[in-house]
């Protein structure tokens, strides 16, 4: 089997759906999601990675992380401003 045959993507029709499979090096066959189908770009697979729900979940998690980072930086800035306004404590040393 040469390298062209190893990288060949096979197309199956299952219950009216097109399924693309590829021979794996170690685990037999696996389902693949090609970006270019019939000469057209499949934007859903390119942008969302198979599912719009997966894209939404990833965007939500990234948004929460960025929000936490922003809130932490704002809290540190306000703490720094407040500490500058406090009178300096003299311990008598």
C-alpha positions as CSV (number, residue, x, y, z in Angstrom):
1,X,0.0,0.0,0.0
2,X,1.6,3.3,-1.0
3,X,1.2,6.6,0.7
4,X,-1.6,7.7,-1.7
5,X,-3.7,4.7,-0.8
6,X,-3.1,5.3,2.9
7,X,-4.3,8.9,2.7
8,X,-7.4,8.2,0.6
9,X,-10.7,9.2,2.0
10,X,-13.6,6.9,1.3
11,X,-17.2,8.0,1.0
12,X,-20.1,6.0,2.4
13,X,-23.9,6.6,2.2
14,X,-25.6,5.6,5.4
15,X,-29.3,6.4,5.7
16,X,-29.0,9.1,3.1
17,X,-26.1,10.8,4.9
18,X,-22.7,11.1,3.4
19,X,-20.0,9.8,5.8
20,X,-16.3,10.1,5.0
21,X,-13.9,7.6,6.4
22,X,-10.1,7.2,6.3
23,X,-7.9,4.3,7.1
24,X,-6.0,5.0,10.3
25,X,-2.4,3.9,10.8
26,X,-3.1,2.1,14.1
27,X,-6.9,1.8,14.8
28,X,-8.6,0.8,11.6
29,X,-11.0,3.2,10.1
30,X,-12.0,6.7,11.5
31,X,-14.6,9.2,10.5
32,X,-13.1,12.4,9.0
33,X,-14.7,15.8,8.2
34,X,-13.2,17.2,5.1
35,X,-13.3,21.0,4.5
36,X,-13.6,20.7,0.7
37,X,-16.5,18.5,-0.5
38,X,-17.4,18.4,-4.2
39,X,-15.2,21.4,-4.9
40,X,-17.1,23.6,-2.4
41,X,-15.8,24.7,0.9
42,X,-17.8,23.4,3.8
43,X,-17.8,26.5,6.0
44,X,-19.5,24.7,9.0
45,X,-16.7,22.3,9.3
46,X,-14.1,25.0,8.7
47,X,-15.4,27.5,11.3
48,X,-17.3,25.4,13.8
49,X,-15.5,22.1,13.8
50,X,-18.5,19.9,12.9
51,X,-21.0,21.5,15.2
52,X,-22.3,25.0,15.9
53,X,-23.0,23.9,19.5
54,X,-19.3,23.0,20.0
55,X,-18.3,26.4,18.7
56,X,-20.8,28.1,21.1
57,X,-19.5,26.0,24.1
58,X,-15.9,26.9,23.3
59,X,-16.8,30.6,22.9
60,X,-18.7,30.6,26.2
61,X,-15.7,29.0,28.0
62,X,-13.2,31.4,26.5
63,X,-15.6,34.3,27.3
64,X,-15.8,33.3,31.0
65,X,-12.0,33.0,31.2
66,X,-11.5,36.4,29.6
67,X,-14.1,37.9,31.9
68,X,-12.4,36.5,35.0
69,X,-9.0,37.9,33.9
70,X,-10.6,41.3,33.2
71,X,-12.4,41.4,36.6
72,X,-9.2,40.4,38.4
73,X,-7.2,43.1,36.7
74,X,-9.9,45.8,37.5
75,X,-9.9,44.6,41.2
76,X,-6.1,44.9,41.4
77,X,-6.2,48.4,39.9
78,X,-8.8,49.6,42.4
79,X,-6.9,48.0,45.3
80,X,-3.8,49.8,44.2
81,X,-5.7,53.2,44.0
82,X,-7.2,52.7,47.4
83,X,-3.9,51.7,49.0
84,X,-2.4,55.0,47.7
85,X,-5.1,57.0,49.5
86,X,-4.8,55.3,52.9
87,X,-2.6,57.2,55.4
88,X,0.7,55.6,56.0
89,X,0.8,53.7,59.3
90,X,3.6,54.7,61.6
91,X,4.6,51.9,64.0
92,X,7.0,54.1,66.0
93,X,10.2,52.5,64.9
